[in-house]
Amino acid sequence: MDDYKGLFENVFHKPVNMETLGMALATYQRSLNSANSPFDQWYYGKQEGAMSPSAIKGFQLFREKANCIACHSVGKNSALFTDHQLHNTGHGFSVSFNIRPKKQQLLVAPGHYIDIDSDLFDSVSEKKPNDVGLYEITQDPADRWKYKTPTLRNIALTAPYMHDGAFKTLEEVIQFYNQGGVQNEDLDPLVKPLGLTSIETNHLLNFLNSLTGSNVDELIADGFAAPVGDTH
């Protein structure tokens, strides 16, 4: 870490270590604020034309029938779209017990997938370590397969989805929750079959697409502008 010699001491008054590395990363992440999305303009800015009629219907589903808002919170003055809590949706359970379709899709080129037998995947892949979520920290059986609720800001740009990147599209995520996650004894009671129609699913997808901030290009530019390594 010679490239950062003196910089950490100037800011944190401590040398580079696990604590100050965490503090530096947290400080940077707090600067990644998504803002002024079509949703913000419509909901908080009261600009009636900022969101499409379909996206508005999607937000109604988000609050009511789908009840996404129970975990992806929307406040009176701002919306982080997370409750900062951990939940068992059944996805981690299904991975641990190898509950999966007979075929999986393999990315062979940008935007192009082919169907491959799951057994063939296994024959050329390393066995995944067991991932039981919060339980790994607390050792409380009730915490098995609990993972933190992510924000939905810029969600249309952050594929793949779920804690392990298992779903490559938002449509897959919506379908997962529409079926009620995956049943297990510790499944969060908030996760239930939703009964969304294909039209309602499309409305919800359009709402999620409305959460992309207007400052995305600036965030990307800032990320690439940050100096890396020896700048002398």
Secondary structure, 3 states (H helix, E strand, C coil): CHHHCCHHHHHHCCCCCHHHHHHHHHHHHHCCCCCCCHHHHHHCCCCCCCCCHHHHHHHHHHHCCCCHHHCCCCCCCCCCCCCCCEECCCHHHHHHCCCCCCEEEEEEECCEEEEEEHHHHHHHCCCCCCCCECHHHHCCHHHCCEEECCCCCCHHHCCCECCCCCECCHHHHHHHHHCCCCCCCCCCCCCCCCCCCHHHHHHHHHHHHCCCCCCHHHHHHHHHHCCCCCCC
